[in-house]
């Protein structure tokens, strides 16, 4: 049956067609054509040389997602047990960095992590570096932090942590309190209430948190450029180079995008299989 | 008489300086079906939560079998609860919901009493199936709660609590969400289950009919205090004050004076009654149930009034009759048209005399008939909101 209101969806359908479906089709076309317009698989064949970038991207994104989960879940859980006022303030504090420009946030991490950055200056002041040198017999002036995979992961965790906390928190906070009481009533101690009731019921939040962190993390390019110091090239950087950089080759860029997209979709699909049924609605 | 199992001693409960329970003293016998009855906010659910261990009283003691259990957590009490909205675990099927409590349990190994072991799977299965049989849900083991009707979910919740073989089952308005027909069936079903398993049921409701149908003992509460404790018959026939009389069934409550034993005076007229033991000329509240009033021709009437409204109720007519400005509810099978003058006659056993109380004058007048009557009819809409703020 056609709903009379359905015509209000027309602008959205047009928007989706123009800016979502059409670009994907163009990506597919570009990926399978060469510079002169003929069909080719050469773009995919060339990608083999970038295997290391693929592996690094997925590895760093996975590590960042895991760290976000390890931090985000306990934070969400403990937060949900606090008083209303505390929860509101804490939520604002968690969101606060997101109100600042993304590049600005990442730049400030640069100045913190640099060889002569705030953190190293601090370490020098309190004698951590001298102590390190005397213990390990080295003669370093600073800890090398910027330009390492760790710095990139740190940038990802810092930027995407709220996306992990928010969905988990909002699921936990909405849990029916009587379920927890029922579990306690039936003999479950605090640990079992968590393991048997809270954890399984908060899984949808966890899945959507993982999705919301992993997807942007795997395709980021600004973080790796700024905090990776050019040594930690990720898929995002690689694709950017094909469009903006000297290596101009939109066909290769499209092919890489396509492969990355397929891998991500497959990952998400597999993951959501764990959550069965109702949780699929949560996936983005 | 059976032995006492739970005792509340001088229990007080305050939320944010608001006294919800005021020095409650109450005991519960083994194997009895006891109902805490009262309007929203009377403290009945709080009382239940204190017994269940979900709330700790501000002062006073909770004794179980003579032992103080104020600080014993819910999972260590031999008490289980059926929650108002059932609180079934949505991801577990019926079998696993019922088995939950058993899987949580550990007990001494029969071969090695120092070792604690889980209940073996075979026993769990046997006990769960047994319980599903008791609540007539065999064949539903693998259904998820969402695929069950309200009444079936209710049965699962009962089975889940009973499978742990508690000594006491607490039920917090368990029928409030069911429709009228199902509610009536479940009332009988609950009573049957209680008799079959032979344990104490403590039942909380604001529905007086539910309380009267199922209970051995009814405790009427208001404003955190107990108004009356008794069998359903006592509570109905011998209400202690105007609140109880009004809350349990319909009552006309009229100001009167007890001239002497067995003679009460109202409307300036003396009526024979069966009550006594009051001081001479003591002001009293006179309760007359709507069904105890006979309609007679005007010339034979003890009192004469004018019919102001007639409502057809199926089995009887509810008519409102104005006696010199005070309106009575009378239930009769005779049709009396609106505006007609009628006489009434009340037998001596139709009068119930109560001492004056803080509730005198607050109830029993049907001047605002329509609104009050509507409210009483759909009690299920007024769910308890008294405890929303005391989680944890």
Interface residues (C-beta under 8 A of the other chain):
Chain A: X81 X176 X177 X178 X179 X181 X182 X183 X184 X185 X186 X187 X188 X189 X192 X196 X197 X200 X201
Chain B: X52 X53 X54 X73 X74 X75 X79 X80 X81 X83 X84 X85 X87 X88 X89 X90 X91 X100 X101 X104 X105 X160 X161 X164 X391 X392
